[in-house]
Amino acid sequence: MKQLEVTILGQSYILACPEGGEALLQAAVSTVDREMSGIRDAGRVKARERIAVLAALNLAYRLAEQPAAAPATPPIPASPEAPGAMAVSGPDVDALVARLDAALQDDGLLL
């Protein structure tokens, strides 16, 4: 198993990677970094843990939207102000964000 050093949201990580999987891992890292940076740059969320949870939810939502046999396509930015943010809104998303805020209320002071 090979190890790669990668950077996500300015933080370095050493990740294990199977031989031959370097390009796929780098693509995944790039996607996660872009998503997290978009959320951070939108300015509404500052705590890394919240950014990570929201990014994971956005990516999982996009994955769930894709038909099983469809090839993965790069996300379309919601707006120039938040290039990595997902273009969804409404009561369900607002309720989810409120639940995350309540669950992570004390963690918002980490940065």
C-alpha atoms as one frame of an Amber mdcrd trajectory, in Angstrom:
protein
   0.000   0.000   0.000   1.400   3.350  -1.031   1.115   6.550   1.021   0.361
   9.971  -0.433   0.547  13.347   1.245  -2.423  15.504   0.258  -3.827  18.865
   1.345  -7.495  19.517   2.039  -8.611  22.982   3.116  -5.000  23.885   3.925
  -4.460  20.859   6.176  -1.981  18.112   5.212  -2.945  14.455   5.461  -1.048
  11.219   4.795  -3.400   8.772   3.087  -2.933   5.113   2.243  -3.549   4.331
  -1.407  -3.559   1.050  -3.329  -0.971   0.729  -6.099  -2.338   2.283  -9.260
  -5.010   4.256  -7.417  -3.055   7.487  -7.090  -4.905   9.399  -9.823  -8.306
   8.382  -8.479  -7.333   9.358  -4.929  -5.966  12.725  -6.125  -9.234  13.345
  -8.002 -11.222  12.527  -4.851  -9.015  14.826  -2.754  -9.465  17.606  -5.300
 -13.254  17.189  -5.216 -13.392  17.238  -1.408 -11.059  20.238  -1.200 -13.089
  22.152  -3.796 -16.359  21.387  -1.991 -15.016  22.345   1.432 -13.352  25.503
   0.101 -16.617  26.564  -1.535 -18.504  26.199   1.733 -15.793  28.032   3.678
 -15.547  30.809   1.091 -19.309  31.367   1.187 -18.579  32.722   4.680 -21.481
  31.230   6.595 -19.621  28.337   8.230 -16.181  28.592   9.845 -15.678  25.391
  11.884 -13.810  22.699   9.925 -16.033  19.962  11.308 -19.198  21.674  10.078
 -17.609  22.369   6.716 -16.630  18.695   6.441 -20.124  17.480   7.359 -21.808
  19.840   4.889 -19.339  18.907   2.146 -19.934  15.203   2.797 -23.692  15.729
   2.650 -23.422  17.706  -0.593 -21.239  15.051  -2.214 -23.422  12.176  -0.984
 -26.540  13.970  -2.234 -25.005  14.409  -5.686 -23.953  10.765  -5.719 -27.455
   9.647  -4.746 -28.943  11.778  -7.529 -26.907  10.006 -10.210 -28.368   6.894
 -11.832 -26.332   3.822 -10.905 -24.865   3.362 -14.401 -24.253   7.046 -15.167
 -20.629   8.207 -15.232 -19.595  10.754 -12.635 -19.602  14.337 -13.871 -17.994
  17.329 -12.198 -20.403  19.445 -10.141 -21.805  22.628 -11.615 -21.145  25.573
  -9.293 -24.221  27.126  -7.724 -22.911  30.664  -8.032 -19.679  32.597  -8.483
 -19.729  33.516  -4.782 -19.771  29.852  -3.704 -18.181  27.819  -6.515 -18.249
  24.535  -4.596 -21.686  24.941  -3.029 -24.575  22.837  -4.183 -27.541  24.641
  -5.743 -30.246  23.339  -3.418 -32.357  25.148  -0.927 -35.707  24.927   0.736
 -37.267  23.805   3.965 -35.586  20.372   3.985 -32.098  21.834   3.576 -32.813
  24.605   6.075 -34.066  22.037   8.600 -30.940  19.902   8.059 -28.637  22.883
   8.567 -30.571  23.847  11.721 -30.182  20.293  13.070 -26.451  20.335  12.305
 -26.073  23.716  13.990 -27.875  22.431  17.089 -25.811  19.239  17.224 -22.516
  21.048  16.701 -23.280  24.250  18.606 -20.267  24.112  20.909 -17.949  22.944
  18.120 -18.426  26.219  16.265 -15.729  27.741  18.468 -12.950  25.468  17.176
 -11.453  27.955  14.721
